[in-house]
Amino acid sequence: MNELTVTLESVINLVRKVGAFQLKYFRQMADDASDMKAERETVSFVDVESEKMLAEGLLPLIDHVGFYGEESGKSGNQDLVWIVDPLDGTTNYLSGLDQFSISVALVKDGTPELGVVYKPFSREVFSCIRGQGVAYNGKVLRPRYPEAEVSDALFSTGFPYRSPDIAEQFFTAAAGVLTLGRGIRRSGSAALDVSHVAMGWYQGFWETDLQPYDIAAGMLMMQENGITVTNHHGMPFNMFTDRLMVAGLPDVHASLLEQVAAAYQFE
């Protein structure tokens, strides 16, 4: 446990360094780029270089560990692996919106054991070691309203841009969820969304076709803070195999699941 505490400090220092690198280019691209294509190339450069920095910093921290990054894919041991999204919210970053993040998780035998989500623009750090709670900027916090009713819930989601085949089902679900609580938000960074659910700032969340690097760190945080996380059949969510995540505070999840399950028509 002490070893993971030391490792966590190293990871936090690393993501801060990578975040500072990202901020050097954020909202600065127009000075050097004459068109959107050039700006996209700059974002791609930032994305790739951020992942290289993360890999170079993470791999020496633990013996016999593998790597799974959004940009480079899988390499080495996948039973004990760093799962990384170097820049979650690239479209926001490209557009000059500050909702982007870095997500890092240490996953053992498919289960996250350590997680960090960092928002460079505001320097917010969400961090967690299994069994030690969830820290926000170094202070362990529980959800703000753990017994919130569904009528008071604020929901978050992401549009199914990866899966246009289920767009109609998504909008059916959204129409139903909209009547449940106080509204729906879409930030453009799933890693931040699930971190906010873990803190209870959102009370419910659903999204399709999330990748492990989007949510591995946030999965641990939600589990640590008592958030119910399932697939649309109500079974425990598997980030490697399930297509749809439904997460929420215990008193909110059942109603959210009912609306979502009725809308989506795949197994």
ChimeraX attribute file (.defattr): number of C-alpha atoms within 10 A of each C-alpha:
attribute: neighborCount
match mode: 1-to-1
recipient: residues
	/A:1	10
	/A:2	7
	/A:3	9
	/A:4	16
	/A:5	14
	/A:6	11
	/A:7	17
	/A:8	20
	/A:9	11
	/A:10	14
	/A:11	22
	/A:12	19
	/A:13	13
	/A:14	17
	/A:15	27
	/A:16	18
	/A:17	15
	/A:18	24
	/A:19	22
	/A:20	15
	/A:21	16
	/A:22	21
	/A:23	15
	/A:24	11
	/A:25	16
	/A:26	20
	/A:27	14
	/A:28	12
	/A:29	20
	/A:30	13
	/A:31	9
	/A:32	10
	/A:33	14
	/A:34	10
	/A:35	10
	/A:36	13
	/A:37	10
	/A:38	14
	/A:39	19
	/A:40	18
	/A:41	14
	/A:42	18
	/A:43	21
	/A:44	16
	/A:45	11
	/A:46	22
	/A:47	19
	/A:48	18
	/A:49	17
	/A:50	23
	/A:51	21
	/A:52	17
	/A:53	16
	/A:54	24
	/A:55	20
	/A:56	12
	/A:57	16
	/A:58	21
	/A:59	15
	/A:60	10
	/A:61	16
	/A:62	15
	/A:63	8
	/A:64	13
	/A:65	20
	/A:66	21
	/A:67	22
	/A:68	21
	/A:69	22
	/A:70	19
	/A:71	17
	/A:72	13
	/A:73	11
	/A:74	15
	/A:75	13
	/A:76	12
	/A:77	13
	/A:78	18
	/A:79	14
	/A:80	21
	/A:81	24
	/A:82	29
	/A:83	28
	/A:84	32
	/A:85	28
	/A:86	31
	/A:87	30
	/A:88	25
	/A:89	22
	/A:90	21
	/A:91	16
	/A:92	15
	/A:93	22
	/A:94	21
	/A:95	13
	/A:96	14
	/A:97	16
	/A:98	18
	/A:99	20
	/A:100	27
	/A:101	28
	/A:102	28
	/A:103	28
	/A:104	29
	/A:105	31
	/A:106	26
	/A:107	23
	/A:108	15
	/A:109	10
	/A:110	16
	/A:111	17
	/A:112	25
	/A:113	20
	/A:114	27
	/A:115	29
	/A:116	28
	/A:117	30
	/A:118	26
	/A:119	22
	/A:120	23
	/A:121	16
	/A:122	9
	/A:123	14
	/A:124	15
	/A:125	22
	/A:126	27
	/A:127	31
	/A:128	28
	/A:129	24
	/A:130	17
	/A:131	12
	/A:132	13
	/A:133	19
	/A:134	29
	/A:135	18
	/A:136	16
	/A:137	13
	/A:138	12
	/A:139	12
	/A:140	14
	/A:141	15
	/A:142	17
	/A:143	21
	/A:144	13
	/A:145	15
	/A:146	17
	/A:147	12
	/A:148	16
	/A:149	17
	/A:150	23
	/A:151	13
	/A:152	14
	/A:153	24
	/A:154	22
	/A:155	28
	/A:156	24
	/A:157	23
	/A:158	20
	/A:159	16
	/A:160	18
	/A:161	11
	/A:162	11
	/A:163	10
	/A:164	11
	/A:165	10
	/A:166	17
	/A:167	15
	/A:168	13
	/A:169	18
	/A:170	21
	/A:171	14
	/A:172	16
	/A:173	21
	/A:174	20
	/A:175	14
	/A:176	15
	/A:177	24
	/A:178	14
	/A:179	11
	/A:180	20
	/A:181	18
	/A:182	13
	/A:183	15
	/A:184	20
	/A:185	13
	/A:186	13
	/A:187	18
	/A:188	20
	/A:189	22
	/A:190	27
	/A:191	30
	/A:192	25
	/A:193	26
	/A:194	30
	/A:195	27
	/A:196	21
	/A:197	26
	/A:198	32
	/A:199	25
	/A:200	25
	/A:201	18
	/A:202	24
	/A:203	32
	/A:204	34
	/A:205	28
	/A:206	28
	/A:207	19
	/A:208	22
	/A:209	16
	/A:210	20
	/A:211	16
	/A:212	22
	/A:213	26
	/A:214	30
	/A:215	28
	/A:216	31
	/A:217	31
	/A:218	33
	/A:219	26
	/A:220	29
	/A:221	32
	/A:222	26
	/A:223	17
	/A:224	18
	/A:225	19
	/A:226	18
	/A:227	26
	/A:228	21
	/A:229	24
	/A:230	21
	/A:231	23
	/A:232	28
	/A:233	15
	/A:234	16
	/A:235	11
	/A:236	14
	/A:237	20
	/A:238	17
	/A:239	22
	/A:240	12
	/A:241	11
	/A:242	18
	/A:243	17
	/A:244	23
	/A:245	24
	/A:246	26
	/A:247	31
	/A:248	30
	/A:249	28
	/A:250	19
	/A:251	18
	/A:252	27
	/A:253	22
	/A:254	17
	/A:255	17
	/A:256	26
	/A:257	25
	/A:258	16
	/A:259	19
	/A:260	26
	/A:261	17
	/A:262	13
	/A:263	20
	/A:264	18
	/A:265	10
	/A:266	10
	/A:267	8
